[in-house]
Amino acid sequence: MELKESKSKKLFILDTNVLLFDHTSIYSFEENDVVIPMVALEELDKFKRGNDHINYEARQFVRELDELTSKSGRFFHEGVELGDGRGRLYVFYEQKTSAMIESILTLKKADNQIIELALYLKEKFPERTIVLVSKDINLRMKALAFNIEAEDYQTGKVIDVDKLYSGKNTVTGVPSEVIDSLYKDGRVGKEGLDGSIIPVTNEYFILKNESKSALAFYNKETGEFERVEKKNCYGIRPRNAEQTFSLDAMSRDDISLVALTGKAGTGKTLLALAAALEQRKKFRQIYLARPIVPLGNRDLGYLPGNIESKLDPYMQPLYDNLNVIRHQFDQDTKEYEQIADMLSSEKLFIAPLAYIRGRSLAKIFFIVDEAQNLTPHEVKTIITRAGDNTKIVFTGDIYQIDTPYLDAHSNGLTYLIDKMKGQDLFATVNLIKGERSRLAEIASNLL
């Protein structure tokens, strides 16, 4: 391995999960050098086949390596230029550490081999700062135990979820005449409100005083607050202000991207499905999808049966929400039968997210459930496939992450809300109150 560059440059060692999270990650370290452990390439080989986003990232990264070597004509032990003022990329396999270290890291796990590589580089190049980059918290803690610098891979600034835009605001002390005008005319200007309030585009408001209140939507185009009324969507009637805002956002023709967040039981998926069914005539199809997160470290292959039976447990919550809506009606009603007809004709299509990615997304009402388990890149990939007259709704709880390498700060749903705030075609609502039952609400808050 040849490291002839400036001693001030850092050496970043990338874990496999970083490459699977973002296949362009090697370009994110400015003028510093990047090292890919050989064991990471071996692990990538296991992920090349499949239709999930992680398989796509693995294939793209391997293609990226091939293109780099083809253009430069250099070998990885010499360091391949990353271009545009960046450092060099190395693929390294030599891991000669002391007998003491080898006795500690007895298991030849991939993580331990990466630790050994970091220790070896730290010993061989003492003038260089060695940094291990991983989405795996446990590996980062293990690295710190061996006095190796370690950090998470971040695609941008760290988002403060405590200050994440909620899409709604409460204004107290509003003059009664302003609220009266809102009810009478359906809209009101900003003049009667506190001058310190600077509304965000498509933000929702609860305007109230000691005796009166009203729900409103800020329309940036007119510069006015519009009254939001409770509306019944396919038998589902909102039970609180946030649910009312959610249905309103999903029903507006000028809003094509909606994010609904909140804990379990707040009605996110149910409301999205009800809004889609209510507007079924506007769209060619309704897609309802969710990412598949395998149990533990095991993939779907360990489950018995064919692919349909393997996927049923993951899709069942979506069918449960559909049944809640269906049972708002008697079995002999048109609305009840219509849902079954839409399922059989695939006008309403429920499937894992991987099954829908390749489909045309023109004139589609597309609901992505459990979106907190998507990476920012996956969310971007979904949205950039949207065609004309398509509405996309992402739902999820940013604090309930089921994948090992995402958290409340780095998941795709949080990233979406942070980046899209203030865009005229985007609205978001954070739902707070659980509406399943009093028991479910108490359990959610206390347990």
N, C-alpha and C positions, 0 to 999 in steps of 0.2 A: 504494500500500500504506500503510495507516494503522497505526502502532505507537505508541499513546498510553499504553500501560500502563507500569508501573514499570520503570525502567531496570535494576533488579536482576534482572529476569526474563531467563532465557536464551532463545535462539532455537534450537530443534532442527530441523535439516533432515533429512528422512527419505528414504533411498534406496528405490528400488522394491522391492528384496529384503526390506526390513523389512516393507513392506505385504503382501507375498506370504507372509511368514513368520507374521505375526499381523495380521489385519485390524482388531483392536482396539488396535493399537500406539499410535494417536494419543492414547489416554487414559492413557498410561503415564508422562507427564512432569510430573506434579503441577501446580503453578501456572504453569509455564513455557509459552511459546507454541510452536506447532508449524507448520512450513512444509513443504508438499508441492510439489516442483518440478513445473511443467507437463509436463516431459519424463517424469516418473514416471507421470503419468496416461496419457500416450501409450503408454508401455511396458505399463501394466496392460491396455490395450485388446487387446493381443496374447494375453493369458492368459485372457480371459473365457470362451472356449469350450473345453470339454473336461470330462472326468470325474475328473481327478486332483485331489488336495487343493489344489494350487497354483491351479487354476482356480476352485475353490470360494472360496478366500481373495480372489482378484481380484474375483469377483462380489459377495462380501459387503462388501468395502471400498467399492465404488462405491455399493452400496445405503446404506451407512453415511453417505457424503457426502450423498447425496440426502435422507436423513432429517434430517440436521443442518441443511441449508439450508431444508428445508420447515418445520421447527419454528421456526427463528430468524427467517426472512424476511430474512436478511442475505446480502450478497455476500462472496465469499472475500477480495476485496481489502480489505474492511473488518475482516475477522476474525470467524469464527463461534465463538460461545461453546461450549466443550466441556462445561461444566456441572460441578457438584459441586466448586466451588473451583478447577477447572483453568483453564488459560489459553485462548488463542484459536487457531483453526486458520486458516491462510492457504494459498491456492494461488497460487503466484507464478511469473511467466514472464520478468520483466525481468532482463536479464543484461548490462548495459553495463559492460564492464571496460576496462582500459587497453589500448592497442595492444600493449604488451610482453606482457601476459598472453595476449592473443588470438594473438600469434605463437607462444607456447609451446604453447597448447592449440589447435593447428591443426585436428585431427580433431574433427568435430562429433559425437563419440560422446556417448551419454547421460551417461556418467561425467564427461566433461569439461564438459558443460553444467551438471551439478550443482556441480562445482568452481567454475565461473564464477559461478553464483548465490551460492554461499557467499562468494566474494571480494567480490561486489557488495554483499551485505548487510553484510559486515564493514566495507566502506568507507562505506556510507551510514549505518549505525547503529553508530558506534565505541564508544558507551557500552554496547552490548549484547554479551554473550558468545555467539558463534556456534559451534554444535556440529553437526558432520555425523555422523549415525547410519547405519551401514551394516553388513550382514553380510559384505560383500566386503572382505577384508583388503587387497587391492591398492588399492582406492579409498581406504581409510583411510590407507594409506601415502602415497598421492599427495596427500591432503589435508594430512597433516603436512608434506610437502615444501613446501607453499604456506603453511605456518604457520597452518593451520586446525585447530582442535580436532576430534578425531574419536574415536568410540567404537563398540564393538559394541553391538547391541541385545540386552539380557538380559531374560528374563522373570522373573527372581528372583535369588537369590544365585548366585554363581559356585560351581559344584560342584567340589570338590577330588577329582579322579578317583583320585589316589594313596591317598585315604582312603575311597573308595567302598566301601560295604558289600559283602562278598564272599559272604555267606550261609553261611559255614563258618568253623570255628575249630579249632585244634589245642591240646589240653591234654595236657601232659606230666606225668610224675610221679604219675599216677593210681594209687592203691593197687590191688594185684592183686585184693583181695577185691571191690572195686567193679566191676572188669571181669568177674570171675567171676560176680557177681550179675547183671550185665547179660546175660551169656550164658545163665544159668540161668533167670531170671525174665522176661527180655525187656524189663525196665525197671528203673530205679534212681533214687532221689532225689538231690537236690543235696548232701546232707550230706557225702558222701565226697569231694567235689571242693573245689578251692581256693575259699575264700569270696569272693575278689575277682572271680570270674567271674560276670558278670551276663548270662545268656543272652538273646538276642533271640527273640521269638516265631518259631517255625518255623526256627530256626537249626540247622545241622548241625554235628556235632563228630566229630573223630578223637580218641578217648581212648586214651592209651597210657602205658606205662612202658618200662623197659629190655627187658622180655621179652614183654609182651603188648600187644594193641591191640584196639579195637572201634570200630565206626561207630555213631553215635547221632544222634537227632533230639530236639530239645527241644520238648516239648508244654506250652505255657503253661497250657492248661486244667487239666492234672493236676499241673503243676509238676515233671514227671519227664522223665528222659532215656529214650527208647525205642530199642531196638536196631534198626539198619537192616541188613537182609540183602540180599545181591546177588540180584537177580531177573532172570530171562530174559524179555525182552519181544519177542515175535514173532521169535524167533531171534537177537536181539541181546543179548549178555551184556556187562555193564559190565567195563571193564578196569582201572579205578582208582577211588579213593574218590569223586572228584567226579562221575564218571559214575554211580556207584551212588546218590549223593545226588540227581542229576538225575532218574533214573528213579523214585526214591521220591517225590520232590516231585510229579511229573506223574501219579503213580498214586494219590495221596491224594484221597479224595472231598471232604474239607473244604478243600482248596486249589484255588481256581478261577483263580488268576493266577500264572504262573511266568515268570521271566526267566532265561535261560541266556546267559552271556557267556563269551568266550574267543576265542583266536586261531584261525585256520583250522586244521582238522585235529583239533580236540579232540572232535568228534563231536556238536556241539550239535543240528544239524538231523536227523542220523541218529537220535539218541536220542529227539527229540521225535516223529518220525514212527513209530518203533518203539513208543513208549508209546501213541500214538494208535491204532495198529492193534491192539495188545493189548487196548485198551478199547473197540473198535469197537461192541460190543453195547450200551454205555452211552449212545451218542450217535447222533443222527439222521444226522449227516454229519461227515466230517473235511475241513476246509478247510486247504489249505497254500498260502500266498501270500507274495509278496515285492514290495516297491516297485520300480518300473521307474526306473532311473537311466540316462538316455540317455548315449551316448558323447560326451565333450567337450561342446561347446555345441550339438550337433546333436540334433534330436528323432528319433523313430522314422520320420518321414516320408521321410527320405533313404534308408532301407534298402529294397532291392527286395522285391517280392512283396506278398501280402495281409497282413492284420493278424496271422494265425496265424503265418506265416513270419517276420514281423518280431519277434514275441514269443518264438519258440522259443529263441533263444540265451540269453535272460534266464531262462527257465524250466528250461533243461536241467540246472542243478545240482540242482534238486529231483527231477527224474526220475532223476538219477544216484544220489541217496541211496535212492530207492525201489528201484532195481535192486540196490543192495547188499543190502537187506533181502530182496528176492525171491530172490536167488541163495544165500541161506542154506538154501534148500530145493531138492529135486529138482523137475524140471519136471512130474512126474506127481503131485505131492503136492497136497493140498487147499489148503494155505497159499499155494503158488505161484499156483495158478489163482484163488484168492480175490482177490488183488490186482488181477488183470486184470478180474475181474467188478466189483470196487468202482469201478474207473476208468470202465468202460463205463456203469455205472448212476449215476455221479456220487455214489455213497456216499463216494468219495474224490475230491475236487475240487481240482485244482492250477491256479492262475491268478494273473495279476498282481493286486496288492492292489486296484487301482481297480475290477476286475471283481467283487469280493466285497463292497465297502463297502455296496452297496444291498441285499444279501441279509439275510434274517432270521437272527439269530444265537442262536436258541433251541435248546438241546440239541445244541450244536456243539462239537467239539474243533477249535479254531482256532489254527493255527501261523502266526506271522508271522515269516518269515525275513528276515535283513539289516535288523533293526529299528533299527540305528544310523543308517540313512539316513532315518528319520522325525523330524519335528519333535515337540516335546512336545505340541503341539495335535493332531497327527495321532494320536499314541498315545492321548490322551484320547478322541478321537472314536471310535476303534476299541473301547476298553474300555466306553464308555458305551452302546454298542449291544448289549452282551452281555445275552442273555435268561436265562431259568431253565435250570439244569443245563448251562451252557456253561463250558468251560475254555479259557482263552486262554494261549498260550505264545509269548513273544517271544524270539527268538534273535538274536545278533549279536556283533560285535567292536567295542567302542566306540572303538578306536584305528584302525579301518579305515573311514574315512568317504569315501564316493564323491560326495557332493553338495557344491557349493562353499561353501555358507553355513552348514554345521554343523561342529562339531568335537567332540572327546571330552567337553568340558564341557557343551555345549548340546544335544546330540542327544536324541531322545526316549527311548532306552533307558536312558541315564544318568539322565535326569530321573525316569523311572519307578522305578528302583531306589532313588534318593534319597528320593523322596516316599512310597513304599509300604513301606519298611522298618518292620517291627514290626506290620504289619497281619495279623490272624489268617487271612485268606484268601490271603495272598501268601507266596511263597518264591522265593529266587533262589540260583543257584549259579554261581560263577566257575570255569570249567574251565581248567586250566593245562597239563596234559600232552597233547601231540599224540599221536594213536594211529593215524594213517594208515600211517606206516612210519617206520623209523629215519631214512631219508634225508630225508623231509619234515620231521621234527622238527629235525634238524640245520640244514636250510636255513631253517626258520622262526626259529630262534634266532640264527643267525650271519649270514645274508644281509640 
